[in-house]
Amino acid sequence: MDHPLPAYYQTAIGRMVRHLIGRKLKPVMTSAYPEHHHDLDIAALGYARPYLKYFSDHYPHLINLQTIAGEITPWPPAPRLPRRQARVDEHQLPLLDASLDLLLVMHCFETAAVPKDMADELWRVLKGQGKLVLVVPHRSSMWASRDDTPFGRGQPYSSNQIKHLLQDHGFDAIKIHQALAAPPSQSRFYPRYAPFVERLPNPMGGVLIVEAAKMIYAVKGDRASAKNKAKIKASGQLAGVKSQRSL
């Protein structure tokens, strides 16, 4: 059975949500490495396919790691380019230790069975001083209380909760942004007024966009099991990915 996320982003409201989040996400992603970014190892994990276009030109070696069921939309979209995508288990990523410079996690962390274990796995695959961009539902928002949106599923977080969780597992939470200031609505006028509301100051945005960096000192959490993980199979293609583990 296909996951509802791809279908949601095909609706008029879903497309507007993608636009509003993408507008906030793009500067966060591109400012992580404003220079010398063409040869970096970058990955998007979870279901980030609708957002890759906002920063893929900046990071030409970006790979797409999808965790949800259903068909994977080809990435890169150009038919003649080698595919850099796979369906993976978010708790056992098919990547070498310390292999990524930047990792975007979207529609994934809030539904993880054990978020602490997933945080350890994200720490494992990032290089020393590697950077993490995490998009999670905001606990204080109306979006988190509505199960007819993707942000009403799983575990929402307050700014303090996500900051403390990351700090306890080896990350320095540098900055937290918010997106989706307008409350969720099925009104056909939503795509008209939502961009205007987004420009207004609002502490109750539907999602938190967290900028964090891997710390290589004073690390907490249990990462010993990561060294003993068995090699797993990932469904998809990762042609040309320098940092891939044996699949």
C-alpha positions as CSV (number, residue, x, y, z in Angstrom):
1,M,0.0,0.0,0.0
2,D,1.4,3.4,-1.0
3,H,2.1,5.9,1.7
4,P,-0.2,9.0,1.8
5,L,2.7,11.5,1.8
6,P,3.3,11.6,-2.0
7,A,-0.5,12.0,-2.6
8,Y,-0.6,14.9,-0.1
9,Y,2.0,16.8,-2.0
10,Q,0.1,16.5,-5.2
11,T,-2.9,18.5,-3.8
12,A,-3.2,22.3,-4.0
13,I,-2.6,22.6,-0.3
14,G,0.3,20.2,-0.4
15,R,2.0,22.2,-3.1
16,M,1.6,25.4,-1.1
17,V,3.0,23.6,2.0
18,R,6.0,22.5,-0.1
19,H,6.5,26.1,-1.3
20,L,6.2,27.6,2.2
21,I,8.6,25.2,3.8
22,G,10.9,25.1,0.8
23,R,11.3,28.9,0.9
24,K,12.5,28.6,4.5
25,L,14.5,25.4,4.0
26,K,16.5,26.6,1.0
27,P,18.6,29.3,2.7
28,V,19.2,27.0,5.7
29,M,20.6,24.2,3.4
30,T,22.6,26.4,1.1
31,S,24.2,28.4,4.0
32,A,25.4,25.3,5.7
33,Y,28.2,25.2,3.1
34,P,28.1,28.5,1.1
35,E,31.5,27.8,-0.5
36,H,33.4,24.7,-1.8
37,H,30.1,22.8,-1.9
38,H,30.2,21.0,-5.3
39,D,32.1,17.9,-4.1
40,L,30.5,17.4,-0.7
41,D,28.6,14.3,0.3
42,I,25.0,15.3,1.0
43,A,21.9,13.2,1.7
44,A,18.2,13.7,2.3
45,L,16.5,11.1,4.5
46,G,12.9,10.2,5.1
47,Y,10.6,11.8,2.5
48,A,12.3,14.9,1.2
49,R,11.7,14.3,-2.5
50,P,9.4,17.3,-3.0
51,Y,12.0,19.7,-1.5
52,L,15.2,18.5,-3.3
53,K,14.8,21.0,-6.2
54,Y,15.3,23.9,-3.8
55,F,18.9,23.2,-3.2
56,S,20.0,20.4,-5.6
57,D,21.8,22.9,-7.8
58,H,23.9,23.9,-4.8
59,Y,24.8,20.3,-4.0
60,P,25.2,18.3,-7.2
61,H,26.1,15.0,-5.4
62,L,23.0,14.9,-3.3
63,I,21.5,11.5,-2.7
64,N,17.9,10.7,-1.8
65,L,17.3,8.1,0.9
66,Q,13.6,7.3,1.2
67,T,12.2,5.6,4.3
68,I,8.5,5.4,3.4
69,A,6.8,2.6,1.4
70,G,5.7,3.1,-2.2
71,E,7.3,4.0,-5.4
72,I,10.4,6.2,-5.4
73,T,10.2,9.1,-7.8
74,P,13.5,9.0,-9.8
75,W,16.3,11.2,-8.5
76,P,18.0,13.0,-10.3
77,P,15.0,13.6,-12.5
78,A,17.0,13.8,-15.7
79,P,16.7,10.3,-17.4
80,R,20.3,10.1,-18.6
81,L,21.9,10.7,-15.2
82,P,22.8,7.8,-12.9
83,R,20.2,7.4,-10.1
84,R,21.3,8.4,-6.6
85,Q,18.5,7.1,-4.5
86,A,17.4,4.1,-2.4
87,R,14.8,3.0,0.0
88,V,16.4,2.4,3.4
89,D,15.8,1.6,7.1
90,E,16.3,4.9,9.0
91,H,17.8,2.9,11.9
92,Q,20.4,1.1,9.8
93,L,21.5,3.4,7.0
94,P,23.6,1.8,4.3
95,L,26.4,4.4,4.7
96,L,29.9,4.2,6.2
97,D,30.7,5.8,9.5
98,A,31.5,9.5,9.1
99,S,30.6,9.6,5.4
100,L,28.3,12.6,5.0
101,D,29.0,16.4,5.2
102,L,25.3,17.4,5.5
103,L,22.2,15.4,6.2
104,L,18.6,16.7,5.8
105,V,16.0,14.6,7.7
106,M,12.3,15.2,6.9
107,H,9.1,13.2,7.5
108,C,11.2,10.7,9.4
109,F,12.4,11.6,12.9
110,E,9.0,12.2,14.3
111,T,7.8,8.7,13.3
112,A,11.0,6.8,14.3
113,A,10.3,3.9,16.7
114,V,13.1,5.0,19.0
115,P,14.1,8.6,18.3
116,K,17.2,8.3,20.5
117,D,18.5,5.4,18.5
118,M,17.9,7.3,15.3
119,A,19.7,10.3,16.6
120,D,22.7,8.0,17.3
121,E,22.5,6.7,13.7
122,L,22.5,10.2,12.3
123,W,25.5,11.0,14.4
124,R,27.3,7.9,13.1
125,V,27.0,8.7,9.4
126,L,28.0,12.4,9.7
127,K,31.6,13.5,9.5
128,G,33.3,15.3,12.3
129,Q,31.7,18.7,12.4
130,G,29.2,17.5,9.9
131,K,25.9,19.3,9.8
132,L,22.3,18.2,10.3
133,V,19.1,19.9,9.2
134,L,16.1,18.3,10.9
135,V,12.5,19.2,10.1
136,V,9.9,18.1,12.7
137,P,6.3,19.0,13.6
138,H,6.0,21.8,16.2
139,R,4.2,20.6,19.3
140,S,2.6,24.0,20.0
141,S,1.1,24.4,16.5
142,M,-2.4,23.5,15.2
143,W,-0.7,21.4,12.5
144,A,0.5,18.9,15.1
145,S,-3.1,18.3,16.3
146,R,-4.6,17.6,12.9
147,D,-4.3,14.0,11.6
148,D,-5.3,15.1,8.0
149,T,-1.8,16.7,7.5
150,P,1.6,14.9,7.5
151,F,2.6,17.0,10.5
152,G,-0.1,15.5,12.7
153,R,1.5,12.1,12.7
154,G,4.1,10.8,15.0
155,Q,5.9,12.7,17.8
156,P,5.8,16.5,17.7
157,Y,8.5,18.5,19.5
158,S,8.8,21.8,21.2
159,S,12.0,23.8,20.6
160,N,13.4,22.8,23.9
161,Q,12.6,19.2,23.5
162,I,14.3,18.7,20.2
163,K,17.3,20.8,21.3
164,H,17.8,18.8,24.4
165,L,17.4,15.4,22.6
166,L,20.0,16.4,20.0
167,Q,22.4,17.7,22.7
168,D,22.1,14.4,24.6
169,H,23.1,12.5,21.5
170,G,26.1,14.5,20.3
171,F,24.7,17.4,18.4
172,D,25.0,21.2,19.0
173,A,21.6,22.7,18.1
174,I,22.7,26.0,16.5
175,K,19.5,27.6,15.4
176,I,15.8,26.8,15.1
177,H,13.5,28.3,12.5
178,Q,9.7,27.9,12.0
179,A,7.5,27.5,8.9
180,L,3.8,27.1,8.2
181,A,2.6,30.1,10.2
182,A,-1.0,29.9,8.8
183,P,-3.0,27.2,10.5
184,P,-4.0,24.1,8.4
185,S,-7.2,24.6,6.3
186,Q,-9.0,22.9,3.5
187,S,-10.3,26.2,2.1
188,R,-9.7,26.8,-1.5
189,F,-8.4,30.3,-0.5
190,Y,-5.6,28.8,1.6
191,P,-3.0,29.1,-1.2
192,R,-3.9,32.8,-1.5
193,Y,-3.6,33.9,2.1
194,A,-1.0,31.5,3.5
195,P,2.0,33.2,1.9
196,F,1.0,36.5,3.4
197,V,0.6,35.0,6.9
198,E,4.0,33.4,6.5
199,R,5.6,36.8,6.4
200,L,4.1,37.8,9.7
201,P,5.9,37.1,13.1
202,N,4.4,33.9,14.5
203,P,5.8,31.7,17.3
204,M,3.4,28.8,16.4
205,G,4.7,27.6,13.0
206,G,3.7,24.1,12.0
207,V,7.2,22.8,11.7
208,L,10.6,23.4,13.3
209,I,13.6,23.6,11.0
210,V,16.6,22.8,13.2
211,E,20.2,23.5,12.3
212,A,22.6,21.3,14.2
213,A,26.3,20.3,14.0
214,K,27.9,17.0,15.1
215,M,30.1,17.3,18.1
216,I,33.1,15.0,18.4
217,Y,33.6,15.5,22.1
218,A,31.5,14.8,25.3
219,V,29.2,12.5,23.3
220,K,26.4,10.7,25.1
221,G,24.2,7.8,23.9
222,D,25.0,4.2,23.0
223,R,26.7,3.9,19.6
224,A,28.5,0.7,20.3
225,S,25.8,-1.3,18.5
226,A,26.3,0.8,15.3
227,K,29.8,-0.9,14.9
228,N,28.2,-4.3,14.9
229,K,25.3,-3.7,12.6
230,A,25.0,-6.2,9.8
231,K,25.2,-5.1,6.2
232,I,21.7,-4.5,4.8
233,K,20.1,-4.2,1.5
234,A,18.7,-0.9,0.3
235,S,16.0,-0.9,-2.4
236,G,16.9,1.5,-5.2
237,Q,20.0,2.8,-6.9
238,L,23.0,4.7,-5.5
239,A,25.2,4.9,-8.6
240,G,28.3,7.0,-8.1
241,V,27.8,7.5,-4.3
242,K,31.3,7.7,-2.8
243,S,30.2,7.0,0.7
244,Q,27.9,4.0,0.3
245,R,28.3,0.8,2.4
246,S,28.1,-2.6,0.7
247,L,24.5,-3.1,-0.4
